[in-house]
Amino acid sequence: MYASENGHADVVNKLLAKGANVNLQDKGWQNSTNNSITIAAYRVIGSFLITVQMLI
């Protein structure tokens, strides 16, 4: 969850690929299911940035 909150799309993608439990909660009772839109957005942004880097 910290990776997604801090914009580390590459880390989020690796964690998800390795089967990270998206239902774990932090001390504030937040879980990554609550942040699923954020995670998806970082995946899209990360893919976009990789594509842009490849074009440069």
Protein Blocks (a to p, Z undefined) as FASTA:
>chain_A
ZZmmnopaklmmmmmmnopafkbccfkopafklmmmmmmmmmmmmmmmmmmmmmZZ
